[in-house]
């Protein structure tokens, strides 16, 4: 059963990392458009601002749900919060 919980957490981490990579690509493209096409610079900057406004930080409640599902509810609330906080810190440290 321990592997199942690890898989759920790893799935959440991978999803967040994929989202971050997509946001970085959007930001890069918007910056390139702004530099290379002066007539489109205003729209490119709007795209850039929108991409930067998206919150790519990990959602602790979603992580708690994944851990809880992966452990079949075997963790106490305090241990669940502690584990999800550790995952959030780990994701932020990797960013």
N, C-alpha and C positions, 0 to 999 in steps of 0.2 A: 504493500500500500504506500510506502514512503516514496517510491518512484513516481506514483501517480500525482502526488502533491507537487513534487519537483517539476514534473512535466507541465502542470498548470501554471506554476510561477514562471517557468522558462518561457511559456507561450505568451504570457503578459509582457515579459521583458522584451521578447523579440518583436512583438507588436509595437511597443513604444519606440524601440530603436528604429523600426521601419518607418514609423510616422516621422521621427526626427530626421531621418535621411531624406524623406520626401520633402519636408519643409525646407531643408538646406538646399535641395535642388531647385525648388521654386524661388527661393531668395536669390540664388546664383543666377538663374535665368532672368529674373526681373532686373537685377543689377546690370546684366549684360545688355538687355534691351534698352535700358535707360542710357547706357554709355554709347551704344551703336546707333540708336535711332532717336535723335533729339525730338522729333515730332511725336514720339510715343513715350517720352520720358515721364510725363505726368501720370499716364495710365500705369506705366511700369512701377512707379513709386507707390501708387495705390495698391498694386498687387503686393509689393514688398511690405507695406505697412500691414496689410491683411494677414500675410503669412507670418509676420513677426508677432501679431496679436494672438495667434492661435497658441493655446497653452499646451505645450508638449510635455509638461511635467507629469510624472506618474500619478494616477488617481488611486489614492490609498484604499478607498472603499472597494474599487474593482479588484485590487490586489488581495484584499481581505477575503472577498468572495471566492477568488481563485484558490487561495490557500485553504479556506474552509471546505470548499468542494473537494479539493485534493486530499484532505485529511478526514473526510467523511464526518466533519464536525467534532472530531476528537480533541481539539484544542480548546482550552478555556478562553474566554474573551480577552483576558490580559495577555495570554501567550499569543493569541491570534494578532492582536494589535502590535505586540512586540515583533513578531515575525514579519508582518507587513511593513512596519517601520524600517526594519533591516533591509527589506527588498527595495524600498524607496531610496534609502541611503545608497545602496549598491548601484542602483540605476543612475542616480545623480553623480556618483563618483566616476562612472564610466563615461558620462557625457562630456 
